[in-house]
Amino acid sequence: MKIDAYFKDNLDKVVVFCCGYGINLLIFLAFKVDRAVILSSSFISVVSFLLILFIPFFRKKVFYDSLLSNIERLDKAYLVLETINKPEFYEGKLLYQAMYEINKSMNENVKTIEEAFKDFKEYIEMWIHEVKIPLSTLVLISNNHKEQFDKRTKLQLKRLEDYLDQVLYYARCENAEKDYLIKETNLAKVIKNIGLKNMDDLLEKKIDYIVGDVSLEVLTDSKWLEFILGQIINNSIKYKRDGKNSYIKIEAKEEKDKIILSIEDNGIGIKEGDLKYVFDKSFTGSNGRIVGKSTGMGLYIAKNMCNKLGHKIDIMSKEDKYTKVVITFAKNNYYDVLK
């Protein structure tokens, strides 16, 4: 709270005082009041006016400065009422009460929206699980009666299954606290499951699935990690380079305080200008326009999930050369001691 702004706001009071003081001075002079009395009266009047004007300023300054300072420091400014004391002056009490009522109304609306979102999320998850039942049946039928289902049909079923998984994990990731379980997970097992799930696509596209020594244990949620790696593998398959002996190479290495998993392919790569945006929501980039089957959500969800799980994900690429995704798992020394 600045004193010059406060003075300007109270300029009308200063004008009224000056006018009243001038009239009073003229009366003193008209009645030939002693000069000493005039000076004493003037001194008392000016000092009293200044005290009346500026004592409220310092009372208000403490409250408003604290209010503005706390708003700037807080990540969630609407919690500012929890950090300040209720003021003693009347205008402050009115402001405090108004902010309280606004905050209360906002919390009620947020609660209503959160409940509606929760209901919608639960419905979406339930719907996806219900849809997956007939879809899984169709996939099973197509595998058992290959002569009746061509490759295009099986491909569409696989795409449908992948998109359903994407929606499911996107819904879970937005409110993840109760949806994942961190425990020791064997990387080799997860990577094997992904290879089996994508075996038909790998064989059809003639892509070598090369897995190095990945027999390491990491602290993660196995289902979430399988989805994350599945999105990366799907991208490697989708962006395969024509007329090339294609491969997807997966390796893992253990360092002092971390485990590094890398997934590399020799596909069409990513343009340098697109690299910094690949984890953005709905970003498809140049490759998305070339292939025309990208939602731009896979890597966004993978990044979001890695953040929730405490993993780091990075991507490196050179156009027409390679793409390499690296996931870093931090070791939990406290867990190792207790184990």
BAMI-524974 format. One record per residue (C-alpha): chain; residue number from 1; x, y, z. Coordinates in Angstrom, 1 decimal, decimal comma. Each point is the difference from the previous one (the first is absolute). Example, Ala and Ser with C-alpha at 12.3 -4.5 7.8 and 13.67 -1.06 7.14 Angstrom:
REM residues 2
c k u v w
A 1 12,3 -4,5 7,8
A 2 1,4 3,4 -0,7
REM end
This chain:
REM residues 339
c k u v w
A 1 0,0 0,0 0,0
A 2 1,7 3,2 -1,2
A 3 -0,4 3,3 1,9
A 4 -0,2 2,2 -3,1
A 5 -2,9 -2,1 -1,3
A 6 -1,7 0,1 3,4
A 7 0,5 3,8 0,1
A 8 -1,6 0,4 -3,5
A 9 -2,9 -2,2 1,1
A 10 -0,6 2,3 3,0
A 11 0,6 3,3 -1,8
A 12 -3,6 1,1 0,5
A 13 0,5 -0,1 3,8
A 14 3,1 2,1 -0,4
A 15 -2,0 2,6 -2,1
A 16 -2,8 0,1 2,5
A 17 2,5 0,5 2,9
A 18 1,8 2,8 -1,8
A 19 -3,2 1,8 -0,8
A 20 -1,2 -0,3 3,6
A 21 3,3 1,1 1,3
A 22 0,0 3,0 -2,3
A 23 -3,4 1,1 1,1
A 24 0,9 -0,5 3,7
A 25 3,2 2,1 -0,6
A 26 -2,1 2,8 -1,5
A 27 -2,3 -0,1 3,0
A 28 3,0 0,2 2,4
A 29 1,3 3,0 -1,9
A 30 -3,4 1,8 -0,2
A 31 -0,3 -0,2 3,8
A 32 3,7 0,9 0,4
A 33 0,8 -3,1 2,0
A 34 3,5 0,0 1,5
A 35 2,7 -1,3 -2,4
A 36 1,3 -2,5 2,5
A 37 -3,5 -1,5 0,4
A 38 -0,4 -0,2 -3,8
A 39 3,4 -1,8 -0,3
A 40 -0,8 -2,4 2,8
A 41 -3,4 -0,7 -1,4
A 42 1,4 -0,5 -3,5
A 43 2,7 -2,4 1,3
A 44 -2,5 -2,1 1,9
A 45 -2,4 -0,1 -3,0
A 46 2,6 -1,0 -2,5
A 47 1,6 -2,7 2,3
A 48 -3,4 -1,4 0,8
A 49 -1,0 -0,1 -3,6
A 50 3,2 -1,8 -1,0
A 51 -0,4 -2,5 2,8
A 52 -3,6 -0,6 -1,1
A 53 1,1 -0,4 -3,6
A 54 3,1 -2,2 0,4
A 55 -0,7 -2,2 3,1
A 56 -2,6 -2,0 -2,1
A 57 2,6 -0,2 -2,8
A 58 2,5 -1,9 2,1
A 59 -2,7 -2,3 1,4
A 60 -1,2 -0,8 -3,5
A 61 3,5 -0,2 -1,4
A 62 0,9 -3,0 2,2
A 63 -3,1 -1,9 -1,1
A 64 0,1 0,8 -3,8
A 65 3,8 -0,5 -0,3
A 66 -0,3 -3,4 1,7
A 67 -2,9 -0,9 -2,3
A 68 1,8 1,0 -3,2
A 69 3,3 -1,6 1,1
A 70 -1,7 -3,3 0,9
A 71 -1,9 0,0 -3,3
A 72 3,3 0,3 -1,9
A 73 1,7 -2,8 2,0
A 74 -2,8 -2,5 -0,2
A 75 -0,3 -2,4 -2,9
A 76 -3,7 -0,2 0,7
A 77 -1,0 3,6 0,7
A 78 -3,6 -0,9 1,0
A 79 1,5 -1,4 3,3
A 80 1,2 3,5 1,0
A 81 -2,8 0,3 2,7
A 82 1,7 -2,8 1,9
A 83 3,2 2,0 0,3
A 84 -1,3 3,4 1,3
A 85 -1,7 1,2 3,2
A 86 -3,4 1,6 -0,1
A 87 0,5 3,8 -0,1
A 88 -1,4 2,3 2,7
A 89 -1,0 2,9 -2,2
A 90 -3,5 0,1 -1,5
A 91 1,0 0,0 -3,7
A 92 2,4 -2,9 0,5
A 93 -2,7 -2,0 1,8
A 94 -2,3 0,6 -3,0
A 95 2,7 -1,1 -2,5
A 96 0,9 -3,0 2,2
A 97 -3,7 -1,1 0,2
A 98 -0,5 0,5 -3,8
A 99 3,2 -2,1 -0,7
A 100 -1,3 -2,7 2,4
A 101 -3,3 -0,2 -1,8
A 102 1,6 -0,1 -3,4
A 103 2,4 -2,7 1,1
A 104 -2,8 -2,0 1,5
A 105 -2,0 0,2 -3,2
A 106 3,0 -1,0 -2,1
A 107 0,7 -3,0 2,2
A 108 -3,6 -1,2 -0,3
A 109 0,2 0,4 -3,8
A 110 3,3 -1,8 -0,1
A 111 -1,4 -2,9 2,1
A 112 -3,0 -0,3 -2,3
A 113 2,3 -0,1 -3,1
A 114 2,3 -2,5 1,7
A 115 -2,9 -2,3 0,8
A 116 -1,3 0,3 -3,6
A 117 3,5 -0,7 -1,4
A 118 0,4 -3,0 2,3
A 119 -3,4 -1,4 -1,1
A 120 0,9 0,6 -3,6
A 121 3,5 -1,7 0,4
A 122 -1,6 -3,0 1,7
A 123 -2,5 -0,3 -2,8
A 124 2,7 0,3 -2,7
A 125 2,1 -2,7 1,8
A 126 -3,1 -2,3 0,4
A 127 -1,0 0,6 -3,7
A 128 3,5 -0,8 -1,2
A 129 0,1 -3,2 2,0
A 130 -3,4 -1,0 -1,4
A 131 1,1 0,7 -3,5
A 132 3,2 -2,0 0,4
A 133 -1,9 -3,2 0,7
A 134 -1,6 -0,3 -3,5
A 135 3,2 1,4 -1,5
A 136 2,2 -2,6 1,7
A 137 -2,5 -2,6 -1,3
A 138 0,4 1,3 -3,5
A 139 3,8 -0,1 0,3
A 140 -0,2 -3,6 1,2
A 141 -2,4 -1,0 -2,8
A 142 2,3 1,6 -2,6
A 143 3,0 -1,9 1,3
A 144 -1,9 -3,3 0,0
A 145 -1,6 0,5 -3,4
A 146 2,8 1,7 -1,9
A 147 -1,5 -1,1 -3,4
A 148 -3,1 2,0 0,7
A 149 1,8 3,2 1,1
A 150 2,5 1,8 -2,2
A 151 3,0 2,0 1,3
A 152 -1,8 3,3 -0,4
A 153 -2,8 -1,1 2,3
A 154 2,4 -1,2 2,6
A 155 2,0 3,2 -0,3
A 156 -3,2 2,1 0,6
A 157 -0,8 -2,1 3,1
A 158 3,5 0,6 1,3
A 159 -0,3 3,7 -0,6
A 160 -3,3 0,1 1,7
A 161 1,4 -1,8 3,0
A 162 3,0 2,4 0,2
A 163 -2,3 3,1 -0,2
A 164 -2,2 -1,4 2,8
A 165 3,1 -0,6 2,2
A 166 1,1 3,6 -0,8
A 167 -3,3 1,4 1,2
A 168 0,0 -2,2 3,1
A 169 3,4 1,0 1,1
A 170 -0,5 3,7 -0,8
A 171 -3,1 0,0 2,3
A 172 2,0 -1,8 2,7
A 173 3,0 2,2 -0,4
A 174 -2,0 3,2 0,7
A 175 -0,9 -1,3 3,4
A 176 2,7 -2,6 0,6
A 177 0,4 -0,2 3,8
A 178 -2,1 -3,2 0,4
A 179 0,7 -1,5 -3,4
A 180 3,6 -1,1 0,3
A 181 2,1 -2,2 2,3
A 182 3,8 0,4 0,2
A 183 1,9 -3,2 0,5
A 184 3,0 -1,9 -1,3
A 185 -0,7 -0,8 -3,7
A 186 2,2 -2,2 -2,3
A 187 0,7 2,0 -3,2
A 188 0,5 -3,2 -2,1
A 189 -3,5 -1,2 0,8
A 190 -1,6 3,3 -0,9
A 191 2,0 0,2 -3,3
A 192 -0,9 -3,6 -0,9
A 193 -3,7 0,8 0,5
A 194 0,2 3,0 -2,3
A 195 1,8 -2,1 -2,6
A 196 -2,7 -2,7 0,1
A 197 -2,7 2,6 -0,2
A 198 1,5 1,6 -3,1
A 199 1,3 -3,2 -1,6
A 200 -2,4 0,1 -3,0
A 201 0,9 3,6 -0,8
A 202 3,7 -0,7 0,4
A 203 -0,1 -3,0 -2,3
A 204 -2,2 1,7 -2,6
A 205 2,3 3,1 -0,1
A 206 3,1 -2,2 0,1
A 207 1,4 1,8 3,0
A 208 2,7 -1,7 2,1
A 209 -0,9 0,1 3,7
A 210 3,5 0,0 1,6
A 211 0,1 -0,3 3,7
A 212 3,3 0,2 1,9
A 213 0,7 -0,9 3,6
A 214 -3,0 1,6 1,8
A 215 -0,2 -2,3 3,0
A 216 -0,2 2,8 2,5
A 217 -2,4 0,9 2,7
A 218 -1,5 3,5 0,1
A 219 -2,5 1,6 2,4
A 220 -3,0 0,9 -2,1
A 221 -3,6 -1,1 -0,8
A 222 0,3 -2,9 -2,4
A 223 -3,3 0,8 -1,9
A 224 0,8 3,6 -0,3
A 225 3,5 -0,7 -1,2
A 226 -1,3 -2,5 -2,5
A 227 -2,4 2,6 -1,4
A 228 2,8 2,6 -0,2
A 229 2,4 -2,3 -1,8
A 230 -2,9 -1,1 -2,2
A 231 -0,5 3,5 -1,2
A 232 3,7 0,3 -0,9
A 233 0,1 -3,3 -1,8
A 234 -3,2 0,9 -1,9
A 235 1,6 3,2 -1,2
A 236 3,1 -1,9 -1,1
A 237 -2,2 -2,3 -2,0
A 238 -2,2 2,8 -1,4
A 239 2,9 2,1 -1,1
A 240 2,1 -2,8 -1,6
A 241 2,1 1,0 -3,0
A 242 -0,9 -1,7 -3,3
A 243 2,6 -2,1 -1,8
A 244 2,2 -0,4 3,1
A 245 0,9 -2,9 2,2
A 246 -1,9 1,3 2,9
A 247 0,7 -0,7 3,7
A 248 -1,1 1,0 3,5
A 249 2,8 -0,4 2,4
A 250 -0,6 -0,1 3,8
A 251 2,8 0,2 2,5
A 252 0,4 0,7 3,7
A 253 2,9 0,8 2,2
A 254 0,5 0,5 3,7
A 255 1,9 3,0 1,4
A 256 0,7 1,0 3,6
A 257 -3,3 1,6 0,8
A 258 -2,1 -0,7 -3,0
A 259 -1,1 -2,5 -2,7
A 260 -0,1 1,3 -3,6
A 261 -2,3 -1,7 -2,6
A 262 0,4 1,0 -3,6
A 263 -2,2 -0,8 -3,0
A 264 1,5 0,8 -3,3
A 265 -1,3 -0,5 -3,6
A 266 1,4 0,9 -3,5
A 267 -3,3 1,4 -1,2
A 268 -0,7 3,3 -1,7
A 269 1,1 2,0 3,0
A 270 -1,3 3,4 1,2
A 271 0,8 3,4 -1,4
A 272 2,2 2,1 2,3
A 273 -2,6 2,7 0,3
A 274 -2,6 -2,5 1,2
A 275 2,0 -1,6 2,7
A 276 -0,8 2,5 2,7
A 277 -3,7 -0,4 -0,6
A 278 -0,4 -3,8 -0,2
A 279 -1,2 -0,3 3,6
A 280 -2,6 2,7 -0,5
A 281 -3,7 -0,9 0,0
A 282 -1,4 -0,8 -3,4
A 283 3,3 0,9 -1,8
A 284 0,4 -2,1 -3,2
A 285 2,7 2,0 -1,7
A 286 1,3 -0,7 -3,5
A 287 -0,1 -3,7 0,4
A 288 -3,7 0,1 1,0
A 289 -0,8 1,6 -3,3
A 290 2,1 -2,6 -1,9
A 291 -1,5 -3,1 1,6
A 292 -3,5 1,5 0,7
A 293 -0,9 -2,3 2,8
A 294 1,4 1,8 3,0
A 295 -2,0 1,5 2,9
A 296 2,9 1,7 1,6
A 297 -1,1 -1,3 3,4
A 298 2,3 -3,1 0,5
A 299 3,2 1,7 1,0
A 300 -1,9 2,7 1,9
A 301 -1,7 -2,6 2,2
A 302 3,3 -1,9 0,3
A 303 1,8 3,1 1,2
A 304 -2,8 0,8 2,4
A 305 0,1 -3,6 1,4
A 306 3,8 0,1 0,4
A 307 -0,3 3,2 2,0
A 308 -2,6 -1,6 2,3
A 309 2,2 -3,1 0,5
A 310 3,1 2,1 0,6
A 311 1,8 -1,1 -3,2
A 312 1,8 2,2 -2,5
A 313 -0,7 -0,4 -3,7
A 314 2,1 1,6 -2,8
A 315 0,0 -0,3 -3,7
A 316 2,8 0,4 -2,6
A 317 -0,4 -0,2 -3,7
A 318 1,5 0,8 -3,4
A 319 -2,2 0,2 -3,0
A 320 0,4 -3,0 -2,4
A 321 2,4 -1,6 2,5
A 322 -1,3 -1,1 3,4
A 323 -2,2 0,7 3,0
A 324 1,0 -0,9 3,5
A 325 -2,1 0,3 3,1
A 326 1,7 -0,3 3,4
A 327 -1,9 -0,7 3,2
A 328 2,0 0,5 3,3
A 329 -1,1 -1,8 3,1
A 330 1,4 1,3 3,3
A 331 1,1 -2,5 2,5
A 332 -1,6 0,1 3,5
A 333 2,8 -0,6 2,5
A 334 -2,4 0,1 2,9
A 335 -2,0 -2,8 -1,6
A 336 3,2 -2,0 -0,6
A 337 0,9 0,3 3,7
A 338 -3,4 -1,2 1,2
A 339 -0,2 -2,8 -2,6
REM end
